[in-house]
C-alpha cells in the first residue's frame, strides 16, 4: 500500500476515530482457524528495505515496548530516522 492510498482510505473517517492495526494469522499451520491481534498505532518509522526502497512502518504494541523498539532502532543505526512516538 502506498502512503497516498492510506490517506485516501482514512480521509472519509471521523478525525477523532482511534486507529488500530489488526494482524490476522492462522492459529496453526494446518488449520482454518485464525487469530486477530489488535494494536494501537503508536508511531511510524521510515525504513529502507532490502532493495533500498523507502517503506513506512506503522508501529504498534504496548507503549513501553514501542518506545524500547524505537530506541533500539536508533541505537543500532548511525543515520537518523524521523519517527513519531
Secondary structure, 3 states (H helix, E strand, C coil): CCHHHHHHHHHCCCCCCCCEEEEEEECCCCCCCEEEEEEEEEEEEEEECCCCCEEEEEEECCHHHHHHHHHHHHHHCCCCCCEEC
